[in-house]
Amino acid sequence: MSIFNFEKKQQIFKIHLSNFYNIDLIDFGSIKYNIFPTPRISIINANLKNKENNFDLKAKKLSFSLNLKKIYNFEDFNARKIILENNELEIDISKFLNLINYFHNLKKDIHIKDLNLNLKKDQNILMQIKDINFSNYGYKKYNIKGKIFDKT
């Protein structure tokens, strides 16, 4: 049982995603608070939609990494970064460069773990890239790792 009802704060999380990541939180399963390894709020089974590039992302877990000094301050909510885990993304091959530019141009930190990316053309899957790990910050900034044709 949680002290806070984070379901009531969902509008704050939606505004943060919209303002800093240009994505809309369409729907989700539940919201949880985790203290370890660092304080974070996790949204389970999140469906996200990008406003400009028209891609839909399904994340089994979307986490907001919180600043220790502001974990109770939801009036000025500002996560340090978001972490997307166990994700599915289908995108038309013609929009793939837009997707790369989207991640490159983000001003806020994002970490993606285990993304399965399906590149399509005319509703047919051309290529699958599995288990993609990506971060736009830190010493592995813009380092992309994944499996194509089940090879790392």
C-alpha positions as CSV (number, residue, x, y, z in Angstrom):
1,M,0.0,0.0,0.0
2,S,1.4,3.4,-1.0
3,I,1.2,6.6,1.0
4,F,0.5,8.5,-2.2
5,N,-2.2,7.9,-4.7
6,F,-0.1,8.4,-7.9
7,E,-3.1,7.6,-10.1
8,K,-4.5,11.1,-9.1
9,K,-1.2,12.7,-10.2
10,Q,-1.3,11.2,-13.7
11,Q,-2.0,14.6,-15.3
12,I,1.3,15.9,-13.9
13,F,3.2,13.0,-15.5
14,K,1.4,13.5,-18.8
15,I,2.3,17.2,-18.8
16,H,6.0,16.4,-18.1
17,L,6.1,13.9,-21.0
18,S,4.4,16.3,-23.3
19,N,6.5,19.3,-22.4
20,F,10.0,17.7,-22.2
21,Y,9.7,14.6,-24.5
22,N,7.0,15.6,-26.9
23,I,5.1,12.4,-26.3
24,D,1.6,11.7,-25.0
25,L,0.7,9.1,-22.5
26,I,-2.3,7.5,-24.1
27,D,-3.1,4.9,-21.4
28,F,-1.4,2.7,-18.8
29,G,-2.0,-0.1,-16.4
30,S,-0.8,1.2,-13.0
31,I,1.6,3.6,-11.3
32,K,4.0,2.6,-8.6
33,Y,6.7,4.2,-6.5
34,N,10.1,2.6,-6.0
35,I,12.7,3.8,-3.6
36,F,15.5,1.4,-4.7
37,P,17.9,1.6,-6.5
38,T,17.0,5.3,-6.8
39,P,13.7,7.0,-6.1
40,R,11.4,6.7,-9.1
41,I,7.8,6.6,-10.2
42,S,7.1,3.8,-12.6
43,I,4.1,3.6,-15.0
44,I,3.4,0.0,-15.9
45,N,2.2,-0.9,-19.4
46,A,2.4,2.6,-20.9
47,N,1.2,3.4,-24.4
48,L,2.9,6.5,-25.7
49,K,2.4,8.5,-28.9
50,N,4.9,10.9,-30.4
51,K,3.3,14.2,-31.6
52,E,5.5,15.0,-34.6
53,N,6.9,11.7,-35.9
54,N,3.7,9.7,-35.5
55,F,5.1,6.7,-33.8
56,D,3.5,4.7,-31.1
57,L,5.6,3.1,-28.4
58,K,4.5,0.4,-26.0
59,A,6.6,0.2,-22.8
60,K,6.1,-2.4,-20.1
61,K,7.7,0.1,-17.7
62,L,8.2,3.8,-18.0
63,S,10.1,5.3,-15.0
64,F,10.7,8.8,-13.9
65,S,14.0,9.2,-12.1
66,L,13.4,11.6,-9.3
67,N,15.5,14.2,-7.7
68,L,15.9,13.3,-4.0
69,K,15.2,16.9,-2.9
70,K,11.9,17.0,-4.7
71,I,10.4,13.6,-4.3
72,Y,7.4,15.0,-2.5
73,N,7.0,18.2,-4.5
74,F,4.5,17.5,-7.3
75,E,3.7,21.2,-7.8
76,D,7.0,21.6,-9.7
77,F,7.5,18.1,-11.0
78,N,10.7,17.7,-13.0
79,A,12.2,14.2,-13.4
80,R,15.9,13.9,-14.0
81,K,15.4,11.4,-16.7
82,I,13.0,8.8,-18.0
83,I,13.7,5.1,-18.4
84,L,11.8,3.0,-20.9
85,E,12.0,-0.8,-20.4
86,N,10.8,-3.7,-22.5
87,N,9.5,-1.7,-25.4
88,E,7.8,-2.3,-28.7
89,L,7.9,0.2,-31.6
90,E,6.7,-0.2,-35.2
91,I,7.6,2.6,-37.6
92,D,7.5,3.0,-41.3
93,I,11.0,2.9,-42.8
94,S,10.5,6.3,-44.4
95,K,10.2,7.8,-40.9
96,F,13.2,6.1,-39.4
97,L,15.5,9.1,-39.8
98,N,12.9,11.2,-38.1
99,L,13.0,8.8,-35.2
100,I,16.8,9.0,-35.0
101,N,16.6,12.9,-35.1
102,Y,13.9,12.8,-32.4
103,F,16.2,11.0,-29.9
104,H,19.2,13.1,-30.9
105,N,17.4,16.4,-30.4
106,L,16.0,15.6,-27.0
107,K,17.1,18.1,-24.3
108,K,16.2,15.8,-21.4
109,D,17.8,12.5,-20.6
110,I,16.3,9.3,-21.8
111,H,17.4,5.7,-21.4
112,I,15.9,2.9,-23.4
113,K,16.3,-0.7,-22.4
114,D,15.2,-3.7,-24.5
115,L,13.5,-2.0,-27.4
116,N,12.1,-4.2,-30.2
117,L,11.9,-2.1,-33.3
118,N,10.0,-3.2,-36.4
119,L,10.7,-1.3,-39.5
120,K,7.8,-1.5,-42.0
121,K,6.9,-0.5,-45.5
122,D,3.3,-0.8,-46.7
123,Q,2.4,-2.6,-43.5
124,N,5.0,-5.3,-44.2
125,I,7.8,-5.8,-41.7
126,L,11.2,-5.3,-43.5
127,M,13.5,-5.7,-40.6
128,Q,13.4,-6.3,-36.9
129,I,16.0,-5.0,-34.5
130,K,15.7,-6.5,-31.1
131,D,17.0,-5.7,-27.6
132,I,18.1,-2.2,-28.4
133,N,19.7,-0.3,-25.6
134,F,20.2,3.4,-26.0
135,S,21.0,6.5,-23.9
136,N,21.3,10.1,-24.8
137,Y,23.5,11.0,-21.8
138,G,26.5,9.7,-19.9
139,Y,29.6,7.8,-21.1
140,K,27.5,5.7,-23.5
141,K,25.8,8.7,-25.0
142,Y,24.3,7.8,-28.4
143,N,25.8,4.3,-28.3
144,I,23.2,1.9,-29.7
145,K,23.3,-1.8,-29.1
146,G,20.9,-4.4,-30.4
147,K,20.4,-7.5,-32.4
148,I,19.8,-7.7,-36.2
149,F,19.1,-11.1,-37.6
150,D,19.5,-12.4,-34.0
151,K,23.2,-11.3,-34.0
152,T,24.6,-8.7,-31.6
